[in-house]
């Protein structure tokens, strides 16, 4: 298995977009938490339904194969199943489901890989360089990705409120795919998930930030829940082309139904009210 820093491949934190007052209630009428979001406020984002479950990683690792002279002659791949962090304890029934439903051969097939790929097969994967004059292909083992990651939500019975989604079992629903440190575009993610035979988080369309806020504030039912009266958790939004912020992190954020519910329970309205100032924002332009 490839050597990686502990928890280095866990899924990036998805920020909420609002600052919070001294009562830890969202401040939906007091600007957004990051200046990048203010700048992009009127652009269209891809929105998916947020699923209430537990973060799962299906990771595929590269290992080099060597001959007796220590020359690379090919690569092999192995699969592991992890939670949000390397230390996270995955529910036993979910772990068994993943290993049974998405075994090694099915995961590799979804990524157009095999358990063993020799140098003479590198060209079909683009792992090397082609001399256009001589049409000679030179394999380059350093171009083989170190790690592929299929991120998804484990959900269902005994996982958060997952019984509303699946009353008699568990499932795995894909929301992202990453090759090394690059998140794939939505259409590429969907192709891999389809080949894997896994469902994909419901695509809700394109929204501006204010449209997404209003959509969640009004409330909507989950599109995948068995319980048709179950309110969706909210929306997760990304830019169609995977834009990044000034720190080099992919721009991704969420608008949560429960945040609006808490606002209404506290202040008795969805309209703007005077809220107690959170001290952390007094001398800051950006929140956490």
C-alpha positions as CSV (number, residue, x, y, z in Angstrom):
1,X,0.0,0.0,0.0
2,X,1.3,3.5,-0.8
3,X,2.7,5.5,2.1
4,X,0.6,8.6,2.8
5,X,0.4,11.1,5.7
6,X,-2.2,10.0,8.2
7,X,-5.6,11.4,7.3
8,X,-4.0,13.3,4.4
9,X,-6.7,12.1,2.0
10,X,-9.8,12.9,4.1
11,X,-12.5,14.9,2.3
12,X,-12.1,18.6,2.5
13,X,-14.2,20.6,5.0
14,X,-17.4,21.9,3.5
15,X,-18.0,25.4,5.0
16,X,-21.3,26.9,5.6
17,X,-21.7,30.3,4.0
18,X,-23.0,32.4,6.9
19,X,-21.4,34.0,9.9
20,X,-23.0,33.2,13.3
21,X,-24.1,35.4,16.1
22,X,-23.3,35.1,19.8
23,X,-26.0,32.5,20.1
24,X,-24.4,30.4,17.4
25,X,-27.3,31.2,15.0
26,X,-26.7,32.0,11.4
27,X,-26.6,35.7,10.3
28,X,-28.1,35.3,6.9
29,X,-28.4,39.1,6.2
30,X,-24.9,40.1,7.3
31,X,-22.7,39.1,4.4
32,X,-21.1,35.8,3.6
33,X,-18.3,34.2,5.5
34,X,-15.7,34.3,2.7
35,X,-14.9,37.2,0.4
36,X,-14.6,34.7,-2.6
37,X,-18.2,33.9,-2.2
38,X,-19.2,37.5,-2.1
39,X,-17.3,38.0,-5.3
40,X,-19.0,35.0,-7.0
41,X,-22.4,35.7,-5.5
42,X,-24.2,36.1,-8.8
43,X,-22.6,33.2,-10.7
44,X,-24.3,29.8,-11.1
45,X,-23.1,26.9,-8.9
46,X,-23.9,23.2,-9.3
47,X,-26.1,22.1,-6.5
48,X,-26.6,18.6,-5.0
49,X,-28.8,17.4,-2.2
50,X,-26.9,17.1,1.0
51,X,-27.3,13.5,2.4
52,X,-27.3,12.9,6.2
53,X,-24.9,10.0,6.7
54,X,-21.2,9.2,7.3
55,X,-18.3,10.2,5.0
56,X,-16.8,7.2,3.2
57,X,-13.7,6.8,1.1
58,X,-13.0,4.0,-1.3
59,X,-9.3,4.4,-2.0
60,X,-7.2,2.7,-4.7
61,X,-3.5,2.6,-4.2
62,X,-0.7,2.1,-6.7
63,X,2.3,-0.2,-6.1
64,X,5.2,-0.6,-8.5
65,X,6.3,-4.0,-9.7
66,X,10.0,-4.6,-10.2
67,X,12.2,-7.1,-12.0
68,X,15.3,-8.7,-10.4
69,X,17.3,-5.7,-11.5
70,X,15.0,-3.3,-9.6
71,X,13.5,-1.9,-12.8
72,X,9.8,-1.0,-12.9
73,X,8.0,-3.5,-15.1
74,X,4.4,-2.5,-14.2
75,X,2.0,-1.5,-11.4
76,X,-0.6,-3.2,-9.3
77,X,-3.5,-1.7,-7.5
78,X,-5.2,-2.4,-4.1
79,X,-8.4,-1.1,-2.6
80,X,-9.2,0.0,0.9
81,X,-12.4,1.3,2.6
82,X,-12.2,4.1,5.1
83,X,-14.3,6.6,7.0
84,X,-13.8,10.4,7.1
85,X,-10.5,10.0,8.9
86,X,-8.2,7.0,9.1
87,X,-9.1,6.6,12.8
88,X,-12.9,6.7,12.2
89,X,-14.7,3.6,13.2
90,X,-17.0,2.6,10.3
91,X,-20.2,0.8,11.3
92,X,-19.7,-2.9,10.9
93,X,-22.8,-3.4,8.8
94,X,-21.7,-0.6,6.4
95,X,-18.2,-2.0,6.1
96,X,-19.6,-5.4,5.2
97,X,-21.9,-3.8,2.7
98,X,-19.1,-1.9,1.0
99,X,-16.8,-4.8,0.7
100,X,-19.5,-7.1,-0.6
101,X,-21.2,-4.6,-3.0
102,X,-18.0,-2.8,-4.3
103,X,-15.2,-5.4,-4.3
104,X,-11.8,-4.8,-5.8
105,X,-12.6,-5.9,-9.3
106,X,-15.7,-3.7,-9.5
107,X,-13.9,-0.6,-8.2
108,X,-11.0,-1.1,-10.6
109,X,-13.3,-1.5,-13.5
110,X,-15.0,1.8,-12.7
111,X,-11.6,3.5,-12.9
112,X,-10.6,1.7,-16.1
113,X,-7.9,-0.2,-14.2
114,X,-6.9,-3.8,-13.6
115,X,-5.3,-5.4,-10.6
116,X,-2.0,-5.6,-12.6
117,X,-1.0,-3.4,-15.5
118,X,2.4,-4.1,-17.2
119,X,4.5,-1.5,-19.1
120,X,3.3,-2.6,-22.5
121,X,-0.2,-1.6,-21.5
122,X,0.7,1.9,-20.3
123,X,0.0,3.6,-23.6
124,X,-3.8,2.9,-23.5
125,X,-3.8,4.8,-20.1
126,X,-1.6,7.6,-21.3
127,X,1.1,6.9,-18.8
128,X,4.1,8.0,-20.8
129,X,5.0,10.0,-23.9
130,X,4.5,9.4,-27.6
131,X,7.2,10.5,-30.0
132,X,5.1,12.0,-32.9
133,X,7.9,11.5,-35.4
134,X,8.8,7.9,-34.7
135,X,5.4,7.0,-33.2
136,X,7.3,5.2,-30.4
137,X,5.7,5.3,-27.0
138,X,7.9,5.5,-23.9
139,X,6.2,4.3,-20.7
140,X,6.7,6.6,-17.7
141,X,5.7,4.9,-14.3
142,X,5.8,8.3,-12.6
143,X,2.7,9.2,-14.5
144,X,0.6,6.5,-12.9
145,X,-1.6,8.2,-10.2
146,X,-0.5,7.3,-6.7
147,X,-4.1,7.2,-5.4
148,X,-7.7,7.3,-6.7
149,X,-10.4,8.2,-4.3
150,X,-14.2,7.7,-4.6
151,X,-15.9,9.7,-2.0
152,X,-19.4,9.0,-0.9
153,X,-21.9,9.0,1.9
154,X,-22.7,5.8,3.8
155,X,-26.3,6.1,4.8
156,X,-29.3,4.0,6.0
157,X,-30.3,2.2,9.2
158,X,-28.4,3.1,12.3
159,X,-26.5,5.9,10.5
160,X,-27.6,9.4,11.6
161,X,-31.2,9.7,10.5
162,X,-30.6,7.3,7.7
163,X,-33.6,5.1,8.4
164,X,-35.6,7.8,6.6
165,X,-33.6,7.1,3.4
166,X,-33.3,3.3,3.7
167,X,-35.5,1.7,6.4
168,X,-34.1,-1.8,6.2
169,X,-30.5,-1.6,5.1
170,X,-27.6,0.7,4.2
171,X,-26.2,2.2,1.0
172,X,-23.3,4.2,-0.5
173,X,-23.9,7.2,-2.7
174,X,-21.1,8.9,-4.6
175,X,-20.5,12.6,-4.4
176,X,-16.9,13.1,-5.6
177,X,-14.0,11.4,-7.3
178,X,-10.4,12.5,-6.9
179,X,-7.3,11.4,-8.8
180,X,-4.2,12.2,-6.7
181,X,-5.2,15.8,-5.6
182,X,-7.5,16.7,-8.5
183,X,-11.2,16.5,-8.1
184,X,-12.8,15.3,-11.3
185,X,-15.6,17.2,-13.1
186,X,-19.2,16.2,-12.5
187,X,-19.6,14.3,-15.8
188,X,-16.4,12.3,-15.2
189,X,-17.5,11.5,-11.7
190,X,-20.9,10.4,-12.9
191,X,-19.3,8.1,-15.5
192,X,-17.2,6.4,-12.8
193,X,-20.1,6.0,-10.4
194,X,-22.2,4.5,-13.1
195,X,-19.6,1.9,-14.0
196,X,-19.2,1.2,-10.3
197,X,-23.0,0.6,-10.1
198,X,-23.3,3.2,-7.3
199,X,-26.0,5.9,-7.0
200,X,-24.9,9.5,-7.3
201,X,-26.0,12.4,-5.0
202,X,-29.1,14.0,-6.6
203,X,-28.3,16.9,-8.8
204,X,-30.7,19.8,-8.0
205,X,-29.6,22.1,-10.8
206,X,-27.7,25.4,-11.0
207,X,-28.3,28.2,-8.5
208,X,-26.8,31.5,-7.6
209,X,-25.9,31.8,-3.9
210,X,-29.0,33.8,-3.2
211,X,-31.2,31.4,-5.1
212,X,-29.7,28.5,-3.1
213,X,-30.3,30.3,0.2
214,X,-33.9,30.9,-0.7
215,X,-34.5,27.4,-2.0
216,X,-33.3,25.9,1.3
217,X,-35.0,28.5,3.4
218,X,-38.4,27.5,1.9
219,X,-37.6,23.9,2.5
220,X,-37.7,20.9,0.2
221,X,-38.2,17.2,0.6
222,X,-35.4,14.7,0.0
223,X,-35.5,13.3,-3.5
224,X,-34.0,9.9,-2.5
225,X,-35.6,9.2,0.9
226,X,-38.0,6.3,1.4
227,X,-39.9,8.5,3.8
228,X,-41.4,11.0,1.3
229,X,-42.1,13.5,4.1
230,X,-38.4,13.7,5.1
231,X,-37.0,17.2,4.8
232,X,-33.8,17.3,2.8
233,X,-30.6,18.3,4.8
234,X,-29.9,21.1,2.4
235,X,-27.6,21.8,-0.6
236,X,-23.9,21.3,-1.3
237,X,-22.6,23.7,-4.0
238,X,-19.5,23.7,-6.2
239,X,-18.4,25.6,-9.2
240,X,-18.9,23.8,-12.5
241,X,-15.2,24.0,-13.4
242,X,-13.7,23.3,-9.9
243,X,-12.5,26.8,-9.1
244,X,-10.2,27.3,-6.1
245,X,-9.8,30.0,-3.5
246,X,-6.7,32.0,-2.7
247,X,-5.5,29.2,-0.5
248,X,-5.7,26.7,-3.3
249,X,-8.7,24.9,-1.9
250,X,-11.6,24.0,-4.1
251,X,-14.6,26.2,-3.6
252,X,-17.4,24.2,-2.0
253,X,-20.0,25.2,0.5
254,X,-23.3,24.1,2.0
255,X,-26.6,25.7,2.9
256,X,-28.3,23.7,5.6
257,X,-32.0,23.4,6.4
258,X,-31.4,23.0,10.1
259,X,-29.6,26.4,10.2
260,X,-32.8,28.1,9.0
261,X,-34.9,26.0,11.4
262,X,-32.7,27.1,14.3
263,X,-33.0,30.7,13.2
264,X,-36.8,30.5,13.1
265,X,-37.0,28.8,16.5
266,X,-34.8,31.4,18.1
267,X,-36.2,34.6,16.6
268,X,-39.7,33.5,15.5
269,X,-39.3,34.7,11.9
270,X,-37.2,34.2,8.8
271,X,-36.9,37.9,8.3
272,X,-33.9,40.0,9.4
273,X,-33.7,40.8,13.1
274,X,-31.1,42.4,15.4
275,X,-28.7,39.7,16.4
276,X,-26.1,39.7,19.2
277,X,-22.7,40.3,17.7
278,X,-20.2,37.4,17.7
279,X,-17.0,38.9,19.1
280,X,-14.8,36.9,16.7
281,X,-16.1,39.0,13.8
282,X,-15.5,42.4,15.3
283,X,-12.0,42.7,13.9
284,X,-12.1,40.1,11.1
285,X,-13.3,40.2,7.5
286,X,-13.6,36.5,7.3
287,X,-15.1,33.8,9.6
288,X,-14.2,30.2,10.0
